[in-house]
Amino acid sequence: MCRIIKWLLCLGFMAVLAAGAAAWWLTQPLGQSAPTLELEIEPGTTPRGVARNVVQAGVHTDARLLYAWFRLSGKDRLIKAGNYEIPAGTSPYQLLQKLARGEESLRALTLVEGWNWRQVRAALAREESLRQDSAALSDEALMVALGKPGVAPEGRFFPDTYTYAKGSSDMAVLRRAVHAMDRRLAQIWAMRASDLPLRSPEEALVLASIVEKETGRGSDRAQISGVFINRLRIGMLLQTDPTVIYGLGEAFDGNLRRGHLRADTPWNTYTRPGLPPTPIAMPGKASLMAAVQPEATKALYFVAKGDGSSHFSASLDEHNRAVNRYQRGR
């Protein structure tokens, strides 16, 4: 009887030691082959396979021990597929929490206000962490895939910073950006002034893109918009250089010449009346708002003063004097 009691006590003591050792192991940092490891878990990977992937990624532990922890925790079936980063100092407990919560490593892509579509395409191509699904698509096919058949991609994506998990499709980022622009455009169109010579949200988007490219100082946006609104009201040519530059495309060498102003393209507002057929860039929130809530002004002209701001004029004579002063130094 005494022997049995001693044996049971010994087993109990060993169990306590084992439980203590397990609890200690769960909270200790796992050894790693690098300060930060990248772990990819594909859909359908079993918990045992996840444990092997962790070790193959560079974690110094026994995959069988890790798998046993997954099973005993009861969270083995909660582990989510995705791309993860394992920073130095991660314990087995923290690792499982990360995998069960789906705390994927995120990257960020910023679409900048005033960028054109070529610049957006180039930014996507530079993102090595994105799957380049859009690269093989024409602009037309891409917009069809985004649910915008017949719509030009220019200006249709809201400039903002978008986070994504490594390995995500660039189409997912574009889909978020196009939906963000749709929402913004609907919001600002509902807030438009009642007497605008703009017939649709799309025309507001085109005007906003011009305001975005023409504005050197944010405080001038609403007045710049007011100038263009005044011109549209009286049927006066917009005569805005950024639209000419956009129409020249990649042929533009950075030097706008008089001949360019006379070279007719669908976007040349020196040769064609009204708004161009598409936006010329991605306008931000402030330019969108300026397009639908322009400042009440008598100005029909403006010229850059060289410090980022603009001088506004109601008459051509006044404008010519401002050009001589600020552009020609006379």
C-alpha positions in Angstrom: 0.0 0.0 0.0 2.8 2.4 0.9 4.6 1.6 -2.3 1.4 2.5 -4.3 1.0 5.8 -2.5 4.7 6.6 -3.1 4.3 5.7 -6.8 1.2 7.9 -7.1 2.9 10.8 -5.3 5.8 10.4 -7.7 3.6 10.4 -10.7 1.8 13.5 -9.4 5.1 15.3 -8.8 6.2 14.4 -12.3 3.0 15.7 -13.7 3.4 19.0 -11.9 6.9 19.3 -13.2 5.8 18.5 -16.7 2.9 21.1 -16.5 5.3 23.7 -15.1 7.8 22.9 -17.9 5.1 23.2 -20.5 3.8 26.5 -19.0 7.4 27.8 -19.0 8.0 26.8 -22.6 4.8 28.4 -23.8 5.9 31.8 -22.6 9.6 31.7 -23.6 10.8 33.3 -26.9 11.3 30.8 -29.7 14.7 30.7 -31.3 14.8 32.1 -34.8 17.2 32.1 -37.7 16.6 35.8 -38.4 15.2 38.8 -36.5 11.9 38.6 -38.5 10.6 35.6 -40.2 8.0 35.4 -43.0 5.5 32.6 -42.7 3.0 31.7 -45.4 0.1 29.4 -44.7 -1.9 28.4 -47.7 -5.6 27.6 -47.6 -6.3 24.0 -46.6 -3.0 23.5 -44.6 -3.6 21.2 -41.7 -2.4 22.2 -38.2 0.4 19.6 -38.5 1.4 21.2 -41.7 1.3 24.7 -40.1 3.7 23.5 -37.4 6.1 22.2 -40.1 5.8 25.5 -42.0 6.7 27.4 -38.9 9.9 25.3 -38.4 10.7 25.5 -42.2 10.4 29.3 -41.9 13.3 29.4 -39.5 11.8 28.9 -36.0 14.1 26.7 -33.8 11.7 24.2 -32.2 10.3 20.7 -32.7 7.4 20.7 -35.1 5.8 17.8 -33.2 5.9 19.8 -30.0 4.4 22.8 -31.7 1.7 20.7 -33.2 0.9 19.2 -29.8 0.5 22.7 -28.4 -1.9 23.6 -31.2 -4.0 20.5 -30.5 -4.0 20.8 -26.7 -4.9 24.5 -26.9 -8.2 23.7 -28.7 -7.4 26.4 -31.2 -5.8 24.3 -33.9 -8.9 24.6 -36.2 -8.9 28.4 -35.8 -5.6 28.9 -37.5 -6.1 31.0 -40.6 -4.4 31.0 -43.9 -2.4 34.1 -44.8 1.0 35.7 -44.8 2.5 36.4 -41.4 5.6 38.0 -39.8 7.2 36.4 -36.8 9.3 38.9 -34.9 12.1 38.0 -32.6 10.9 37.2 -29.1 7.7 35.5 -30.1 6.6 32.7 -27.7 4.6 29.6 -28.7 1.6 31.2 -27.0 1.9 34.5 -28.9 2.5 32.6 -32.2 -0.8 30.7 -31.8 -2.7 33.8 -30.9 -1.4 35.5 -34.0 -2.3 32.6 -36.3 -5.7 32.0 -34.7 -6.7 35.7 -35.0 -5.4 36.0 -38.5 -3.0 38.8 -37.7 -1.4 38.9 -41.1 1.6 41.1 -41.9 0.4 44.2 -43.7 2.1 46.3 -46.4 0.9 49.8 -47.4 0.6 51.5 -50.8 0.0 55.2 -51.1 -1.8 56.6 -54.2 -0.8 60.3 -54.3 -3.2 63.1 -55.1 -2.5 64.4 -58.6 -1.1 61.2 -59.9 -2.2 60.1 -63.3 -3.1 56.5 -64.3 0.4 55.8 -65.7 1.8 56.7 -62.3 -0.7 54.4 -60.6 0.3 51.5 -62.9 4.0 52.2 -62.1 3.4 52.3 -58.4 1.6 48.9 -58.5 4.4 47.4 -60.5 6.9 48.5 -57.8 5.1 46.7 -55.1 6.9 43.3 -54.9 4.5 42.2 -52.1 1.5 42.5 -54.4 0.4 39.9 -56.9 0.5 41.6 -60.2 -2.8 40.5 -61.7 -3.6 43.8 -63.4 -0.3 43.9 -65.4 -1.6 41.6 -68.2 -4.9 43.5 -68.5 -5.6 46.3 -70.9 -7.2 49.4 -69.3 -10.5 48.4 -70.8 -10.3 44.8 -69.5 -9.2 46.1 -66.1 -12.2 48.4 -65.7 -14.5 45.6 -66.8 -13.1 43.4 -64.1 -13.7 46.3 -61.6 -17.3 46.6 -62.6 -16.8 49.8 -64.6 -17.2 48.8 -68.3 -16.7 51.6 -70.7 -15.2 53.9 -68.0 -11.7 55.3 -68.4 -9.4 54.5 -65.4 -8.0 58.0 -65.2 -9.1 59.7 -62.0 -11.4 56.9 -60.9 -9.3 55.8 -57.9 -9.3 57.7 -54.7 -5.8 58.8 -53.6 -5.1 57.4 -50.1 -3.0 54.9 -48.3 -4.2 51.3 -48.7 -2.9 48.4 -46.5 -2.8 44.9 -47.8 -1.5 41.5 -46.8 1.6 40.2 -48.6 0.6 38.2 -51.7 -2.7 40.0 -52.1 -3.9 40.8 -55.7 -3.3 44.4 -56.9 -6.8 44.2 -58.2 -8.1 44.0 -54.6 -6.3 47.3 -53.9 -7.7 48.9 -57.0 -11.2 47.7 -56.2 -11.0 49.3 -52.8 -9.7 52.6 -54.4 -12.4 52.7 -57.1 -15.1 52.1 -54.5 -13.6 54.8 -52.3 -13.8 57.3 -55.1 -17.4 56.3 -55.9 -18.4 56.9 -52.3 -16.5 60.3 -52.1 -18.0 61.4 -55.4 -21.5 60.5 -54.4 -21.0 62.4 -51.1 -19.7 65.6 -52.6 -22.2 65.6 -55.5 -25.0 65.6 -52.9 -23.3 68.7 -51.4 -23.0 70.6 -54.6 -24.0 74.2 -55.0 -27.4 74.6 -56.7 -26.3 76.7 -59.7 -23.3 74.8 -61.1 -22.9 74.4 -64.8 -22.0 70.7 -64.2 -24.4 68.1 -65.4 -23.1 65.0 -63.5 -20.8 63.7 -60.8 -18.4 62.6 -63.6 -18.1 66.2 -64.8 -17.4 67.3 -61.2 -14.7 64.6 -61.1 -13.1 66.0 -64.3 -13.2 69.6 -63.0 -11.7 68.4 -59.6 -8.8 66.8 -61.4 -8.0 70.1 -63.2 -8.2 72.0 -59.9 -5.9 69.4 -58.4 -3.3 69.9 -61.0 -3.6 73.7 -61.1 -3.5 74.3 -57.3 -0.1 75.2 -55.8 -1.5 76.4 -52.5 -4.5 74.7 -50.9 -6.2 77.9 -49.9 -6.6 78.8 -53.6 -8.5 75.7 -54.6 -12.0 77.1 -54.3 -11.2 80.3 -56.1 -9.4 78.4 -58.9 -12.6 76.3 -59.2 -14.6 79.5 -59.3 -12.6 80.8 -62.2 -13.3 77.6 -64.2 -17.0 77.6 -63.2 -17.2 81.2 -64.4 -15.7 80.3 -67.8 -18.0 77.3 -68.2 -21.0 79.5 -67.5 -20.2 81.9 -70.3 -18.8 79.4 -72.8 -15.3 80.6 -72.5 -12.4 78.2 -73.2 -10.8 76.9 -70.0 -7.3 77.2 -71.4 -5.6 75.3 -68.7 -2.1 74.0 -69.3 -2.4 70.7 -67.3 -5.0 69.4 -69.8 -2.7 70.2 -72.7 0.2 68.4 -71.0 -2.1 65.4 -70.3 -3.1 65.2 -73.9 0.5 65.1 -75.0 1.0 62.0 -72.9 4.5 60.5 -72.7 5.6 62.8 -75.6 5.7 65.7 -73.2 9.3 66.5 -72.3 8.7 68.9 -69.5 8.7 72.1 -71.6 5.3 73.4 -72.7 5.6 75.3 -75.9 3.3 77.5 -77.9 3.0 74.8 -80.5 1.6 72.4 -77.9 -1.2 74.9 -77.1 -2.3 74.8 -80.8 -1.9 71.0 -81.2 -5.4 69.7 -81.0 -6.2 66.6 -78.7 -9.4 65.7 -76.9 -7.9 67.2 -73.8 -6.6 70.5 -75.2 -8.8 73.1 -73.6 -7.2 75.8 -75.7 -8.7 74.3 -78.9 -11.8 72.6 -77.5 -14.6 74.1 -75.4 -15.9 72.8 -72.2 -14.4 70.1 -70.0 -12.1 67.4 -71.4 -13.6 63.9 -71.9 -11.9 62.4 -68.8 -10.2 63.4 -65.7 -6.5 64.2 -66.0 -5.4 62.9 -62.6 -6.7 61.6 -59.2 -8.2 64.5 -57.3 -8.2 64.4 -53.5 -11.0 65.3 -51.2 -10.3 69.0 -51.1 -10.3 69.3 -54.8 -13.5 67.3 -55.1 -15.1 69.7 -52.6 -13.8 72.8 -54.4 -15.3 71.5 -57.7 -18.8 71.4 -56.3 -18.5 74.3 -53.9 -16.5 76.9 -55.8 -15.8 80.3 -54.3 -18.0 83.1 -55.6 -15.6 85.3 -57.6 -15.7 87.6 -60.6 -12.3 86.4 -61.6 -11.8 84.8 -65.1 -8.1 84.5 -65.0 -5.3 83.5 -62.6 -1.5 83.2 -62.9 1.1 81.6 -60.6 3.0 84.1 -58.5 6.0 81.9 -58.0 5.5 81.2 -54.3 2.8 78.5 -54.8 -0.1 81.0 -54.7 -2.0 82.6 -57.6 -3.0 86.1 -58.6 -6.7 86.3 -59.7 -8.0 88.8 -62.2 -11.5 89.8 -63.5 -10.2 91.3 -66.7 -7.8 90.4 -69.4 -5.9 93.7 -69.0 -5.4 93.0 -65.3 -4.4 89.5 -66.1 -1.8 90.6 -68.6 -0.3 92.9 -66.1 -0.1 90.1 -63.5 1.6 87.8 -66.1 4.2 90.5 -66.8 4.8 91.0 -63.1 4.9 87.4 -61.9 6.0 85.5 -65.0 8.1 87.9 -67.0 9.5 90.0 -64.2 8.5 93.3 -65.8 
